[in-house]
């Protein structure tokens, strides 16, 4: 199985970047739930790790107001 993920964010406002990164994290988590743990082995990368990384990216780019909403 071949998987390629390309993400380019160059001029998005920080809040848009946060929303996009959170959506990606949510989508990857949903796929992982649907496909099971075997997909990580097949792809050779931890899907949980990818979810964590996109969630961190979202957190970094949240505005102070958004950060308060997520706490």
Secondary structure, DSSP 8 states (H G I E B T S, - for coil): ---------SS--HHHHHHHHHHHHHHHHHHHHHH-THHHHHHTS-HHHHHHHHHHHHHHH--HHHHHHT-
